[in-house]
């Protein structure tokens, strides 16, 4: 097994070749005219669906198989990457922006002491702060018991809309019950 196999790159290569074949088949069908294209469009769509599903599964396997996941975004309005990382126990190492800052609790000393940390957060986005975040991640990883507790906490983090929706509904009922003049 070479490095490409170890890190799933060969699977990505295979998926890319498969996608290229699908695109080529689609282009050939389009050139032959609408009747021919319509006859094979459903098959092509099925193949494309299988490709997307395989690509998605490979992405999840990578997240689930890693110890940590680096997301050094300069902006991130929501972010699903860190949510998947949390769920699979791959500790997110994220910049303090947008949805990343909203969903990952920095595992600093105080957070660890109060059982609150779920990843590593850094700011601003720079080479220096990224290096510090990676060093902090490695130091945490070397503390196996602490690392495992943070992983478990991350996996059980509730990132659903249940609590925010309840708070919103409560606020809405209060505003409706006491309308402003």
WONOR-V322692 format. One record per backbone hydrogen bond with DSSP energy under -1.0 kcal/mol. CO is the residue of the C=O (numbers start at 1). NH is the residue of the N-H. Records with the same first field share a line. If there is no record, write none. Layout:
CO = NH ; NH
//
This chain:
2 = 6
3 = 7
4 = 9 ; 10
5 = 8
8 = 12
9 = 13
10 = 14
11 = 15
12 = 16
13 = 17
14 = 18
15 = 19
16 = 20
17 = 21
18 = 22
19 = 23
20 = 24
21 = 25
22 = 26
23 = 27
24 = 28
25 = 29
26 = 30
27 = 31
28 = 32
30 = 33
33 = 37
34 = 38
35 = 39
36 = 40
37 = 41
40 = 44
41 = 45
42 = 46
43 = 47
44 = 48
45 = 49
46 = 50
47 = 51
48 = 52
49 = 53
50 = 54
51 = 55
52 = 56
53 = 57
54 = 58
55 = 59
56 = 60
57 = 61
58 = 62
59 = 63
60 = 64
61 = 65
67 = 91
69 = 93
71 = 95
76 = 99
80 = 84
81 = 85
82 = 86
83 = 87
84 = 88
85 = 90
86 = 89
91 = 69
92 = 120
93 = 71
94 = 122
95 = 97
97 = 100 ; 101
98 = 102
99 = 103
100 = 104
105 = 118 ; 119
106 = 108
108 = 112
109 = 113
110 = 114
111 = 116
112 = 115
119 = 107
120 = 94
122 = 96
126 = 130
127 = 131
128 = 132
129 = 133
130 = 134
131 = 135
132 = 136
133 = 137
134 = 138
135 = 139
136 = 140
137 = 141
138 = 142
140 = 143
142 = 144
143 = 147
144 = 148
145 = 149
146 = 150
147 = 151
148 = 152
149 = 153
150 = 154
151 = 155
152 = 156
154 = 157
161 = 165
162 = 166
163 = 167
164 = 168
165 = 169
166 = 170
167 = 171
168 = 172
169 = 173
170 = 174
171 = 175
172 = 176
173 = 177
174 = 178
//
